Amino acid sequence: MGHEHDCAHPLLRVEELGEAPQAVRLLGEDWVVWRDGQGQARAARDQCPHRGARLSLGRVCAGQLECPYHGWRFDGDGRCVAIPAVPGFTPPASHGLAVWPLTAFAGLWWLLPTDAALPPAFAAEHEPRLRKLTVGPFDVATSAPRVVENFLDMAHFGFVHEGWLGERSHGEVPPYQVDATPDGLHAHGCRAWQPRSNLQSTEGSWVDYEYRVPAPYTAVLEKAPDAQQGWREGIALFICPRDEEHSRAWFRLAVPDWDSSDEQVAAFQHTIFAQDQPVLESQRPRRLPLSGEVHSAADRMSSAYRRWLRERGVGFGVLP
Ligand code: FES
């Protein structure tokens, strides 16, 4: 999968990780995630070094991960600290696990390979007048770049999300600009017709957007600053590439809606995603093709995204 191993990857929501170890999938491999004795989240390959059992089927005892098969225990650094069948034995280093500490960011636990950085926080994340909420996971049977492109795509609103995010009678995508940034890409001057552009509106109007791609599988949408308040509402999309054709996504919302319950906010995102999902899963190939798809001027951002991924050697699996 190229340079995906250099990226930070979200694995699960912070509150999803309780007492029990969790199984997650990343880049075609199974991982186990647990909290050590200090509450620090840890990740390791989900395979016991003894006889290969899945460690995620075990349990956590005093911060140590216990294998479900013979009860070998591993501490937060991956050292094997107990082999119950041989109580007096001190296991050597070779009996241990390679362990990665996870980092909490935007409501998610992230695995950072050596030298990888977290995606930069978007401005709305730091705006105290906006409510922050992480919604998901959303599992979808397609590659991560297909999900990113869908998020960047304004031309589908009036069709996939008719009456919600767009109307087919307002399908035009006015010209917009795409610039390279030190981290990735920035699309600005974007405009989309929305049937209900904000909580107060009663009729449709054009909404001004900006999009950023600061990492291969992260995209951020920010609306134009609120005229009275000055803040910019934003939504970030974070994707875990489970393998080359399966993705797990979360949305990080920074929105002015303080009245709806968490469940109501999440329900809206689930409705929108449920509209996207069948179309996303119908796209062939599931991995971005190197050639064979055609573009329109409305696809300027996704075309730039493909070029940018290609330059990084990321995200393409299908040869022409
Ligand atoms: Fe894990 Fe034996 S397979 S302890």
Residues whose N, C-alpha, C, O or C-beta is under 5 A from the ligand:
A	BS01	FES	C48 H50 R51 G52 A53 C67 Y69 H70 G71 W72
